[in-house]
Amino acid sequence: MNSLKSQETLEKAITMDKHGDRESNPFSNQRSSSSGAILKIRLENFMCHSNLEIEFGEWVNFITGQNGSGKSAILTALCVAFGCRAKGTQRASTLKDFIKTGCSNALVHVQMNNEGVDAFKPHIYGDTLVIERRISLSTSSTLLKDSQGRKISNRKEELRELVEHYNIDVENPCVIMSQDKSREFLHSGNDKDKFKFFYKATLLQQVDDLLLGVDTNLKAASALLDELVETIQPIEKEISELLGKIKTMEKFEEIYQQLLLLKKKLAWSWVYDVDRELKEQSDKLIKLRERVPTCQDRIDQKLGEVESLREKLNNKKAQVTCLMDESTAVKREIECLRQSVKTATREKIALEEDHRHKCNNIQRIKDRVMRLERQIKDIDEMTIRSTQAEQSEIEENLSQLKLEAEKVKASLSSLKEEEKMVTEKASAVGKEIAHIEDKIREREKKQRDINTHINDLKKHQTNKVTAFGGDRVISLLRAIERHHRRFKMPPIGPVGAHVTLANGNKWASAVEQALGNLLNAFIVTNHEDLITLRGCGKEANYNNLKIIIYDFSRPRLIIPRHMVPQTEHPTILSVLHSENHTVLNVLVDVMGVERQVLAENYEVGKTVAFERRLAHLKDVFTIDGYRMFSRGPVQTTLPPRARRLTRLCASFDDQIKDLEVEASNEQSEIQERRIQKRDAEVNLEGLEPQMRRLKRQCTQLEKDLTRKELELQDLENSIAAETKASPTSSVDELRLEIMNSRGEIEEKESLLEKLQDCLTEAELKAYELRTAYENFIESAKSKVDVFEEAENELKAIEKGLQSAETEKNHYEDVMKDKVLPDIKVAEAKYKELEAKRQESNEKASIICPESEITSLGPWDGSTPIQLSAQINKINHRLKRESDKYSESIDDLRITLEEKENKIGRKRKTYQSFREKLKVCKDAVDSRWKKLQGNKYAATRILTWRFNSHLGKKGISGRIKVSYEDKTLSIEVKMPQDATSSGVRDTRGLSGGERSFSTLGFTLALHDMTEAPIRAMDEFDVFMDAVSRKISLDTLVDFALEKGSQWMFITPHDISMVKSHERIKKQQMAAPRS
């Protein structure tokens, strides 16, 4: 692309030179846009600068400072930012050499103007564009940002496109002239160095090298084509030999013609043989078709029976349906009557219960009246016999009753205590059974988990990848294999499958606890691959897939010893091994495994984590599952989590054996618990009869105690009545109570009579409903019998229908499986013979028409076997005759045709290649001629512009360029030599004159190149004060006229440079001692 630009530039210059139109030069006037100009550059830890930021003007910028102040580092940083390699800057061999001593990284931040019609992708980058080059000890990266500071791209192709868009070729001395280039080109008196400067600045060297490379490739292609042409000469010789053999074998042509005639007869003999078979098959087909009507008659007969039975079946079904509706209604009515009977019975039972309860109440009142009457009688008797002996007997009875009541109370208390103990024991046994059942469930769950773990380990043993995601990861890997072309780099994963333990399985559990789900993660190189992998995950139903983006091109990270914890205990990184350095880099960058320490147990881990205060320590993990870390003054210890499988083990056999032993122990524990449960259940079953017995005894004793207490109360009441009140008043009270009770009895008896009436009505209603229910059952029996009889008839019809359908199906099967298939087979055979006849006819017609056979006379009845025998006999004869030659004439002719076709294709191909090479050669020659013309045109333009710049000082000159000797010489004619016709070499000039002429040569070259920025470093280092003043004024005037952004770097004083609004001067700080 640069070569095309150089030719375009030269052609533009030639056009300007021919027409003399200076105003057509786009740089002759002030530019309308500063697109591509450097606005600001910032350096961090770059060469001698720790932090430098310089803002540039859009036109002319002077940067001065003492030697060692870092002026040239600015141009070097620009070259590095625009993609120049370290060796191209001539200041270092690698980029890391630019990092300031004692630092680990450097930054070059360049801000460019991106306005105007020449802006680079303004819709993406905006008005300003930022190039950011970061350099570390191991790598470097380039970022392109927009005006808002957002990252747009980190691709080198994008930077190359930007450089080509603005034509910023930092290796072109007319764009960036460093100290070395300045000494090499400007301050050298060697004509060859000047030629190199001119040739490189005008990009003619690039075009020349490109054309030379193309010409070399064309010559190599032509030589290769000549070699290919020579390879077909042996084939041409073989063709001539084949022609001789064919002429020798043509004497067999007559025999061959006879063989062809027999082959034609053989072809038509197959047709006539098939005609004979067709006739035989046609007769067989007629006989088979005669069987169809007989079989069809039987099918029709059975079909009629089936239709008749089906009609009867439908009628019977309709009758059964009607009967079923009636039966359903009857059943529903029976159910309603049954429910009514039940309801009436329940009401009667409720009334009977109420009647019984009220009778019991009346009886209790009557019993109380009787007791009261007996009490009155006793009072009367006591009044009559109020003797000391009777009183003593009453007291003795009272004492006896109290003693019996106390005994019953003691027995009841003892039984209740015993019942309580038995109940508590039964409750404890029940709780024990529940506890044992819980334990059994826990053990069974644990055993199931262990068996699941064993199955998982056996699966992992077969395919270790399944340990890090199960069957889903297998599906995911298959999806990745199917879509592997969509990935820029194949994903790495799962991480656990790429990692092994270096020193056995000792630290497996601790390492797995530390890494966690990262072992299931996949690693991709960019965001596009992440999206593709997400799609594969969805296809494999792996939705919660963890994906890490990491640069695969990064080398293995080397961790300095002072950056890891200084302890005798291993880190996770030290016990891990992986063949893939990207996996280890991810573990370091994502998890920080180089700062995670492993410890034997809790005490050791606590000492390492909290007491030693180790630098760079992140976490401590112990074998027994503890995690410890400090964050500032806070010390944290996390307890062990639930047990998990150690998936990082080299072999799962030991884990499987341990789990099988543990499962066996759990099974033994379950059996033991079940035995305990059975014993407890037996114990509980033995306690239940004892509880029922104690309950019955307690109930009986409670009744006895109540009876004793009532008797005791009656006796005490009688004694109290005797002692506290007169017999007459007590009798009156008792009689009053008897009257009240009898009134209550009369009231309750009246209610009882009403209740008895209701009960009688309920019994009558229940009896009537039961009678109605039984009568209805009896009356509905006939309907049910009719329904059952109809169902039996329906079953008989269905059975007859099934039998008729079976016979019909039998004949249909005979028709379908025997008669029709035989006919179909015969028809297929007939069609096959017809197709065979057609095929044989077509094949025979291809060999020869039938008329050719009939023209030989009537068919002699020869069979294919006979004709084949004759053909074999002639073939044997031909073979005997052709044994002298290893190949038949047909093979020779085929071989001849193949070789002629092959050599013909190669000749056409080689001729096509030669024509294309000629076109390319002509194009290269045309480019060479055009390049030669451009070379001389460039020389004329350079001389014309060189004279233009010298003419401003009244000087004239000439530039002589020898492209053969690769030299460029400058001759100058001074004003004092106006009378002289000679032109002097610059070596004969004074220092100032030589400097100005070199400056004119440089400016002429700048006129011939296009770039938005130009920079010159120490261009005036060997000039005296006067020459420097003249050179600076000339350069400033040229820069202001040219319109590009210019950067002049010099260690000298620039106070002599005129002040201008478009000239910006900046002084670098003095270097530190």
LOBA-341559 format. One line per 3 residues: number of its first residue (from 1); for each residue x, y, z of C-alpha. Coordinates in steps of 0.05 Angstrom, whole numbers, m for minus. Example, Ala and Ser with C-alpha at 12.3 -4.5 7.8 and 13.67 -1.06 7.14 Angstrom:
BEGIN
1 = 246 m90 156  273 m21 143
end
This chain:
BEGIN
1 = 0 0 0  58 47 16  88 31 m53
4 = 22 52 m86  22 117 m46  94 131 m67
7 = 76 122 m140  15 166 m131  58 219 m97
10 = 109 217 m153  55 221 m207  24 281 m171
13 = 92 314 m167  105 301 m241  38 333 m259
16 = 56 393 m216  123 397 m249  95 395 m320
19 = 42 448 m309  81 491 m261  21 498 m217
22 = 47 510 m147  m22 528 m121  m46 457 m138
25 = m1 430 m83  m48 416 m23  8 435 25
28 = 25 501 m7  m31 536 30  m52 531 101
31 = m86 465 117  m159 465 132  m156 407 182
34 = m104 381 232  m129 310 229  m75 262 251
37 = m36 313 293  m8 293 361  m45 332 416
40 = m10 303 476  38 249 497  46 220 567
43 = 103 174 589  106 132 652  170 94 672
46 = 194 100 599  269 105 590  292 161 636
49 = 221 190 649  181 170 710  121 213 691
52 = 124 261 633  66 295 598  75 343 539
55 = 21 378 499  38 395 427  14 452 383
58 = m19 437 317  37 470 276  109 478 298
61 = 137 451 364  207 462 391  232 418 449
64 = 298 437 479  338 414 538  405 391 562
67 = 435 326 540  406 268 581  341 305 596
70 = 301 254 554  285 294 491  299 237 444
73 = 258 190 487  196 228 463  209 209 390
76 = 226 138 411  160 134 449  123 159 387
79 = 156 104 345  138 51 396  66 77 400
82 = 58 72 325  80 m1 324  154 4 310
85 = 196 m54 336  250 m41 388  307 m53 338
88 = 275 m4 289  284 52 339  360 38 342
91 = 355 51 418  343 m20 445  340 m92 424
94 = 275 m110 461  216 m69 485  228 m86 558
97 = 294 m48 553  253 16 549  226 5 620
100 = 259 51 669  310 18 714  278 m8 778
103 = 208 m10 749  167 m69 723  125 m35 669
106 = 121 26 625  65 65 591  63 108 527
109 = m2 147 520  m11 186 454  m72 229 440
112 = m85 247 367  m133 295 334  m186 259 293
115 = m227 315 264  m241 335 192  m254 299 127
118 = m191 256 135  m212 230 204  m202 156 218
121 = m269 122 233  m298 184 267  m364 149 281
124 = m326 101 326  m269 142 356  m299 212 356
127 = m258 277 353  m197 250 389  m163 183 386
130 = m118 152 440  m62 101 428  m38 68 492
133 = 22 22 491  36 m17 556  103 m53 564
136 = 119 m103 619  178 m149 631  144 m207 596
139 = 96 m176 545  68 m114 514  m1 m92 491
142 = m32 m37 449  m100 m6 462  m139 42 417
145 = m190 86 455  m241 136 434  m250 208 456
148 = m287 184 519  m230 138 540  m269 75 523
151 = m230 16 496  m244 5 422  m192 m46 399
154 = m129 m82 420  m113 m112 352  m48 m97 316
157 = m87 m96 250  m128 m37 274  m64 2 292
160 = m33 m16 224  m97 8 190  m92 74 228
163 = m19 83 210  m33 69 136  m94 115 137
166 = m52 174 161  11 151 124  53 155 188
169 = 113 112 169  159 121 230  216 86 193
172 = 215 139 138  268 191 156  223 246 128
175 = 170 229 180  213 213 242  286 233 237
178 = 320 207 300  391 224 323  420 164 288
181 = 384 178 223  405 251 227  478 232 235
184 = 471 178 181  438 221 128  443 296 142
187 = 513 302 172  546 250 128  585 272 67
190 = 579 204 35  539 205 m31  515 134 m19
193 = 484 154 48  449 212 14  423 164 m39
196 = 396 118 15  362 177 48  330 199 m18
199 = 312 128 m39  280 111 27  245 178 37
202 = 211 174 m31  191 100 m20  226 82 m85
205 = 267 31 m47  204 m5 m23  176 m7 m95
208 = 243 m31 m122  248 m87 m71  176 m108 m85
211 = 187 m112 m160  253 m150 m151  217 m201 m107
214 = 162 m210 m159  213 m217 m215  250 m270 m175
217 = 186 m309 m164  169 m305 m238  237 m333 m258
220 = 229 m390 m208  160 m405 m236  186 m405 m308
223 = 242 m453 m289  192 m499 m254  148 m497 m316
226 = 207 m518 m360  219 m577 m314  146 m597 m319
229 = 148 m594 m395  208 m641 m395  169 m692 m353
232 = 119 m705 m411  172 m726 m461  174 m799 m435
235 = 98 m802 m444  104 m780 m517  154 m837 m528
238 = 105 m887 m497  50 m862 m544  93 m877 m605
241 = 107 m947 m579  33 m960 m567  17 m940 m639
244 = 65 m993 m664  33 m1047 m621  m37 m1029 m645
247 = m17 m1035 m718  13 m1105 m704  m51 m1129 m670
250 = m100 m1105 m723  m96 m1174 m757  m142 m1200 m702
253 = m198 m1154 m725  m235 m1207 m768  m238 m1255 m710
256 = m261 m1198 m666  m317 m1181 m715  m341 m1253 m713
259 = m340 m1249 m637  m381 m1185 m639  m434 m1220 m682
262 = m440 m1277 m632  m446 m1226 m575  m503 m1193 m612
265 = m538 m1260 m620  m525 m1274 m546  m557 m1208 m527
268 = m621 m1223 m566  m621 m1295 m543  m634 m1269 m472
271 = m695 m1231 m499  m724 m1292 m533  m711 m1334 m470
274 = m750 m1284 m428  m808 m1287 m478  m813 m1361 m465
277 = m815 m1351 m389  m868 m1296 m398  m915 m1344 m433
280 = m907 m1396 m378  m920 m1344 m323  m981 m1317 m359
283 = m1013 m1387 m358  m998 m1394 m284  m1029 m1326 m269
286 = m1094 m1344 m303  m1102 m1406 m259  m1089 m1367 m196
289 = m1140 m1313 m213  m1194 m1366 m220  m1188 m1380 m144
292 = m1208 m1309 m125  m1285 m1313 m139  m1292 m1378 m97
295 = m1257 m1347 m37  m1295 m1282 m45  m1363 m1318 m44
298 = m1347 m1348 24  m1324 m1281 50  m1389 m1248 26
301 = m1430 m1304 60  m1395 m1294 127  m1399 m1219 118
304 = m1475 m1225 112  m1478 m1265 176  m1434 m1214 211
307 = m1479 m1157 188  m1541 m1194 212  m1510 m1209 280
310 = m1484 m1138 286  m1554 m1111 274  m1582 m1158 327
313 = m1525 m1136 373  m1542 m1062 363  m1616 m1075 377
316 = m1598 m1115 439  m1550 m1061 461  m1605 m1009 455
319 = m1651 m1053 496  m1597 m1065 548  m1583 m990 549
322 = m1657 m976 564  m1658 m1030 617  m1593 m1003 644
325 = m1624 m934 652  m1684 m965 688  m1637 m1007 730
328 = m1596 m946 747  m1658 m908 768  m1680 m967 810
331 = m1612 m973 842  m1612 m898 856  m1681 m903 888
334 = m1659 m964 929  m1600 m924 953  m1645 m865 972
337 = m1690 m913 1011  m1630 m945 1044  m1605 m877 1066
340 = m1674 m858 1092  m1678 m923 1132  m1609 m909 1161
343 = m1630 m838 1179  m1694 m861 1212  m1656 m916 1249
346 = m1606 m865 1275  m1662 m819 1298  m1697 m877 1333
349 = m1632 m897 1367  m1620 m824 1389  m1691 m820 1418
352 = m1682 m888 1452  m1617 m862 1482  m1651 m798 1505
355 = m1710 m839 1533  m1662 m885 1570  m1624 m825 1598
358 = m1689 m792 1623  m1712 m859 1653  m1646 m864 1689
361 = m1655 m793 1716  m1725 m809 1740  m1700 m874 1771
364 = m1644 m836 1807  m1695 m787 1835  m1740 m845 1856
367 = m1680 m878 1889  m1666 m813 1926  m1739 m810 1949
370 = m1734 m881 1973  m1670 m864 2011  m1704 m804 2041
373 = m1764 m845 2061  m1717 m898 2090  m1681 m842 2126
376 = m1747 m817 2155  m1763 m888 2176  m1694 m894 2208
379 = m1704 m828 2245  m1770 m853 2270  m1739 m918 2291
382 = m1680 m881 2323  m1729 m838 2360  m1764 m901 2386
385 = m1699 m937 2405  m1651 m885 2425  m1606 m930 2465
388 = m1532 m929 2479  m1522 m996 2445  m1551 m973 2379
391 = m1509 m911 2381  m1447 m953 2391  m1466 m998 2333
394 = m1474 m937 2287  m1406 m911 2307  m1376 m980 2296
397 = m1408 m983 2226  m1382 m913 2212  m1311 m933 2232
400 = m1315 m996 2191  m1338 m957 2129  m1282 m906 2138
403 = m1230 m962 2145  m1256 m996 2082  m1256 m930 2044
406 = m1183 m916 2066  m1163 m986 2043  m1196 m975 1975
409 = m1162 m907 1969  m1095 m938 1986  m1105 m993 1935
412 = m1128 m942 1882  m1068 m898 1896  m1021 m957 1889
415 = m1054 m980 1824  m1052 m909 1795  m979 m903 1814
418 = m965 m970 1781  m1007 m948 1720  m967 m884 1716
421 = m902 m921 1718  m925 m970 1664  m951 m912 1622
424 = m886 m874 1628  m847 m937 1611  m891 m948 1550
427 = m882 m875 1529  m806 m881 1538  m807 m945 1496
430 = m849 m908 1442  m800 m850 1442  m742 m900 1438
433 = m775 m933 1377  m785 m865 1344  m712 m847 1359
436 = m688 m914 1330  m731 m903 1267  m699 m834 1259
439 = m630 m864 1266  m648 m919 1216  m672 m866 1165
442 = m608 m825 1176  m564 m887 1167  m602 m909 1104
445 = m596 m839 1075  m522 m839 1090  m515 m908 1059
448 = m551 m884 996  m504 m824 993  m444 m869 1001
451 = m469 m916 946  m480 m855 901  m409 m832 915
454 = m383 m902 899  m420 m902 833  m394 m832 817
457 = m323 m853 833  m329 m915 789  m354 m870 733
460 = m297 m822 745  m249 m881 745  m273 m898 675
463 = m269 m826 650  m236 m776 696  m268 m717 659
466 = m336 m735 688  m310 m718 758  m313 m644 738
469 = m384 m635 714  m413 m705 706  m446 m728 641
472 = m459 m655 622  m386 m642 611  m382 m701 563
475 = m440 m672 524  m406 m604 525  m340 m632 499
478 = m377 m666 442  m412 m600 426  m345 m565 426
481 = m318 m618 378  m376 m607 331  m367 m531 331
484 = m291 m530 335  m284 m488 272  m322 m431 305
487 = m269 m422 359  m208 m379 348  m170 m424 397
490 = m198 m490 425  m224 m480 496  m186 m511 553
493 = m226 m548 605  m249 m571 652  m191 m543 692
496 = m190 m603 739  m177 m651 681  m113 m613 665
499 = m86 m613 737  m53 m668 777  m22 m671 846
502 = 54 m674 845  66 m711 911  12 m763 918
505 = m58 m754 946  m39 m724 1014  m63 m654 999
508 = m122 m673 953  m179 m653 1000  m146 m586 1020
511 = m130 m567 947  m200 m585 924  m231 m543 980
514 = m187 m484 959  m201 m488 884  m275 m507 891
517 = m317 m498 828  m258 m470 790  m240 m543 775
520 = m304 m546 732  m288 m482 694  m267 m475 621
523 = m216 m424 593  m224 m386 528  m180 m335 494
526 = m230 m280 477  m302 m257 485  m325 m286 418
529 = m301 m355 440  m338 m345 506  m404 m332 469
532 = m392 m393 425  m377 m436 487  m441 m410 521
535 = m479 m434 460  m446 m503 464  m465 m504 539
538 = m538 m491 523  m537 m545 470  m508 m593 521
541 = m558 m569 575  m499 m542 616  m527 m474 635
544 = m487 m455 697  m419 m464 662  m362 m422 692
547 = m319 m392 636  m254 m353 645  m225 m308 590
550 = m149 m311 588  m95 m297 536  m68 m365 513
553 = m6 m332 483  20 m310 551  80 m351 572
556 = 85 m389 638  85 m339 696  150 m338 736
559 = 135 m321 808  194 m288 843  212 m321 909
562 = 203 m256 948  130 m253 923  109 m318 957
565 = 101 m333 1032  168 m354 1063  150 m417 1100
568 = 170 m490 1102  98 m511 1087  79 m522 1014
571 = 35 m475 973  m20 m500 929  20 m480 867
574 = 79 m523 891  37 m587 897  1 m578 830
577 = 27 m602 762  m2 m586 693  25 m595 623
580 = m14 m533 602  19 m469 626  m46 m429 612
583 = m82 m470 666  m27 m454 717  m29 m380 697
586 = m104 m378 709  m96 m411 777  m44 m358 795
589 = m82 m297 767  m152 m318 788  m142 m357 853
592 = m74 m334 876  m52 m406 889  21 m384 899
595 = m2 m347 963  m46 m403 991  m9 m448 1041
598 = m26 m519 1061  m21 m544 1133  m25 m613 1166
601 = m78 m597 1219  m115 m542 1255  m59 m523 1304
604 = m5 m519 1250  m52 m478 1206  m68 m431 1263
607 = 6 m419 1276  20 m405 1202  m41 m361 1191
610 = m42 m318 1254  22 m322 1294  78 m317 1243
613 = 50 m256 1205  77 m281 1138  81 m231 1081
616 = 41 m245 1017  0 m298 1053  m72 m302 1028
619 = m104 m365 1059  m85 m428 1098  m121 m494 1084
622 = m115 m555 1128  m124 m628 1111  m182 m633 1160
625 = m220 m578 1123  m206 m513 1160  m194 m448 1123
628 = m158 m391 1159  m141 m320 1137  m128 m250 1163
631 = m155 m187 1133  m126 m129 1171  m136 m139 1246
634 = m192 m190 1235  m173 m263 1241  m223 m312 1210
637 = m228 m388 1216  m280 m424 1174  m300 m494 1198
640 = m297 m555 1154  m353 m563 1103  m391 m627 1087
643 = m348 m683 1062  m337 m684 987  m303 m732 939
646 = m230 m717 926  m231 m713 851  m157 m696 843
649 = m132 m764 866  m89 m802 816  m129 m866 831
652 = m199 m874 860  m189 m946 883  m171 m928 955
655 = m231 m881 961  m277 m934 932  m251 m986 982
658 = m259 m938 1041  m330 m920 1019  m348 m993 1010
661 = m323 m1008 1081  m362 m948 1107  m425 m972 1070
664 = m417 m1041 1101  m410 m1011 1170  m472 m969 1158
667 = m510 m1032 1137  m488 m1068 1201  m509 m1008 1242
670 = m577 m1008 1207  m587 m1082 1222  m569 m1071 1295
673 = m618 m1013 1300  m673 m1055 1269  m660 m1110 1321
676 = m665 m1057 1376  m730 m1032 1345  m760 m1103 1344
679 = m740 m1114 1417  m772 m1048 1437  m836 m1064 1399
682 = m840 m1132 1434  m830 m1096 1501  m885 m1046 1483
685 = m932 m1102 1462  m920 m1134 1531  m936 m1069 1568
688 = m1002 m1056 1533  m1041 m1114 1565  m1013 m1094 1633
691 = m1037 m1022 1621  m1107 m1047 1602  m1110 m1092 1664
694 = m1089 m1035 1710  m1139 m989 1678  m1196 m1038 1689
697 = m1174 m1048 1762  m1170 m973 1774  m1240 m964 1745
700 = m1268 m1019 1789  m1235 m990 1851  m1260 m920 1834
703 = m1331 m948 1831  m1321 m984 1898  m1292 m921 1929
706 = m1351 m879 1904  m1400 m930 1933  m1364 m931 2000
709 = m1361 m855 2003  m1436 m850 1989  m1451 m900 2044
712 = m1405 m864 2090  m1437 m797 2072  m1507 m825 2084
715 = m1486 m852 2152  m1452 m787 2171  m1514 m749 2149
718 = m1558 m792 2192  m1511 m784 2252  m1508 m709 2240
721 = m1583 m706 2235  m1589 m741 2301  m1539 m697 2337
724 = m1553 m628 2308  m1629 m625 2297  m1691 m651 2330
727 = m1722 m712 2297  m1786 m674 2280  m1751 m618 2242
730 = m1707 m667 2205  m1766 m709 2184  m1804 m648 2160
733 = m1745 m626 2118  m1738 m696 2089  m1812 m699 2073
736 = m1809 m631 2039  m1750 m656 1997  m1790 m718 1981
739 = m1849 m675 1957  m1803 m634 1913  m1771 m696 1884
742 = m1839 m726 1869  m1860 m662 1834  m1796 m666 1793
745 = m1812 m739 1779  m1881 m721 1753  m1853 m666 1709
748 = m1799 m712 1680  m1850 m768 1671  m1894 m721 1630
751 = m1834 m704 1586  m1818 m777 1583  m1888 m792 1557
754 = m1878 m741 1501  m1811 m770 1486  m1843 m839 1485
757 = m1893 m814 1434  m1837 m787 1391  m1799 m853 1399
760 = m1862 m892 1378  m1869 m847 1317  m1796 m857 1300
763 = m1802 m932 1307  m1864 m932 1264  m1829 m888 1212
766 = m1767 m933 1212  m1812 m995 1206  m1851 m964 1148
769 = m1787 m943 1112  m1756 m1012 1122  m1820 m1045 1097
772 = m1821 m998 1037  m1748 m1013 1024  m1759 m1089 1027
775 = m1822 m1084 983  m1785 m1041 932  m1727 m1091 932
778 = m1777 m1146 919  m1812 m1107 864  m1746 m1086 831
781 = m1721 m1157 830  m1761 m1173 767  m1732 m1113 730
784 = m1662 m1133 751  m1675 m1205 727  m1699 m1177 660
787 = m1636 m1135 655  m1591 m1195 671  m1627 m1238 620
790 = m1617 m1183 567  m1544 m1179 585  m1537 m1255 577
793 = m1570 m1252 509  m1524 m1194 490  m1464 m1236 509
796 = m1490 m1295 467  m1499 m1249 407  m1429 m1220 417
799 = m1401 m1290 420  m1437 m1310 356  m1414 m1245 323
802 = m1343 m1259 345  m1346 m1329 317  m1374 m1304 250
805 = m1321 m1249 247  m1268 m1301 262  m1291 m1344 204
808 = m1296 m1283 159  m1227 m1260 181  m1201 m1331 167
811 = m1225 m1328 95  m1201 m1257 88  m1133 m1279 115
814 = m1134 m1336 65  m1150 m1286 11  m1100 m1237 38
817 = m1043 m1284 58  m1051 m1340 8  m1092 m1325 m55
820 = m1076 m1252 m66  m1002 m1257 m46  m994 m1315 m95
823 = m1027 m1273 m148  m984 m1213 m129  m922 m1256 m131
826 = m942 m1283 m198  m958 m1213 m223  m893 m1187 m194
829 = m857 m1244 m227  m893 m1228 m292  m876 m1154 m285
832 = m805 m1172 m267  m801 m1215 m329  m831 m1158 m370
835 = m781 m1110 m339  m726 m1161 m352  m751 m1168 m423
838 = m752 m1092 m430  m683 m1087 m399  m656 m1143 m442
841 = m688 m1112 m503  m657 m1044 m487  m589 m1075 m474
844 = m594 m1117 m537  m618 m1056 m577  m557 m1018 m551
847 = m512 m1074 m578  m550 m1079 m644  m621 m1070 m672
850 = m666 m1131 m677  m671 m1121 m752  m598 m1137 m757
853 = m611 m1206 m725  m673 m1220 m766  m635 m1202 m830
856 = m589 m1261 m817  m649 m1309 m825  m698 m1344 m779
859 = m675 m1355 m707  m642 m1422 m701  m666 m1433 m629
862 = m597 m1425 m598  m599 m1415 m524  m555 m1365 m486
865 = m515 m1422 m458  m498 m1448 m527  m479 m1379 m553
868 = m437 m1367 m491  m399 m1431 m504  m384 m1409 m575
871 = m361 m1340 m551  m316 m1373 m499  m285 m1417 m553
874 = m270 m1356 m597  m243 m1319 m536  m195 m1377 m522
877 = m172 m1374 m594  m161 m1299 m589  m124 m1309 m524
880 = m77 m1360 m557  m65 m1312 m614  m54 m1252 m567
883 = m9 m1286 m517  49 m1255 m554  26 m1188 m524
886 = 12 m1174 m452  m47 m1129 m467  m107 m1132 m513
889 = m117 m1083 m570  m175 m1052 m532  m132 m1040 m471
892 = m78 m1012 m516  m127 m965 m549  m156 m945 m482
895 = m85 m934 m455  m68 m894 m517  m130 m851 m509
898 = m116 m840 m435  m44 m821 m447  m63 m774 m505
901 = m118 m742 m461  m69 m737 m403  m13 m706 m444
904 = m63 m661 m479  m89 m635 m412  m18 m623 m388
907 = 1 m587 m452  m60 m542 m446  m45 m530 m372
910 = 29 m514 m384  11 m470 m442  m40 m433 m399
913 = 14 m426 m344  64 m399 m395  13 m348 m421
916 = m2 m325 m349  72 m320 m333  81 m278 m396
919 = 24 m232 m375  56 m225 m306  124 m213 m337
922 = 96 m160 m383  62 m127 m323  127 m128 m283
925 = 166 m100 m343  113 m46 m349  121 m30 m275
928 = 197 m29 m283  192 20 m340  143 62 m301
931 = 189 59 m240  248 81 m283  207 139 m309
934 = 186 157 m238  257 153 m214  280 205 m265
937 = 217 246 m253  232 244 m179  303 267 m193
940 = 277 327 m234  226 345 m181  278 339 m126
943 = 326 385 m166  271 435 m181  249 439 m108
946 = 321 439 m84  335 500 m129  270 531 m105
949 = 294 528 m32  365 551 m50  338 608 m92
952 = 311 641 m30  385 656 m12  406 672 m82
955 = 439 604 m90  428 554 m146  448 481 m150
958 = 440 414 m181  427 344 m154  457 285 m192
961 = 428 217 m177  460 153 m204  413 95 m195
964 = 466 47 m222  520 67 m172  468 84 m119
967 = 498 153 m105  469 222 m98  514 284 m103
970 = 497 357 m92  530 413 m131  519 486 m112
973 = 532 550 m149  543 609 m104  524 682 m122
976 = 598 701 m125  606 647 m178  556 680 m224
979 = 610 697 m275  636 628 m271  605 570 m309
982 = 627 517 m259  587 487 m202  623 467 m139
985 = 615 404 m97  588 415 m27  654 391 2
988 = 684 454 m25  634 498 11  639 530 78
991 = 605 498 138  545 545 136  537 538 61
994 = 541 463 65  490 461 122  441 505 84
997 = 448 463 21  436 399 61  376 433 92
1000 = 350 451 23  359 379 2  321 355 63
1003 = 264 405 52  259 384 m21  249 312 2
1006 = 197 335 53  160 369 m5  155 302 m39
1009 = 125 264 20  58 268 55  47 257 130
1012 = 7 293 184  66 295 232  142 304 222
1015 = 197 304 273  272 320 270  321 306 327
1018 = 388 343 333  386 367 261  430 427 279
1021 = 481 392 323  541 406 278  521 477 257
1024 = 551 542 279  508 598 306  498 633 239
1027 = 481 569 202  435 548 257  399 615 254
1030 = 390 610 179  369 537 183  319 549 238
1033 = 287 607 202  283 566 138  254 506 174
1036 = 202 548 211  180 583 147  176 516 110
1039 = 138 483 167  87 540 171  80 538 95
1042 = 76 462 91  20 457 142  36 391 176
1045 = 51 385 250  127 392 261  169 373 321
1048 = 241 399 326  285 372 381  352 406 395
1051 = 397 414 455  415 485 433  385 552 450
1054 = 325 570 406  315 640 430  334 662 360
1057 = 271 629 332  220 681 318  157 682 360
1060 = 93 663 326  23 641 349  34 575 312
1063 = 102 562 343  105 528 411  169 523 451
1066 = 179 476 510  240 467 555  256 399 585
1069 = 277 395 657  351 386 671  372 314 684
1072 = 383 294 756  455 284 777
end
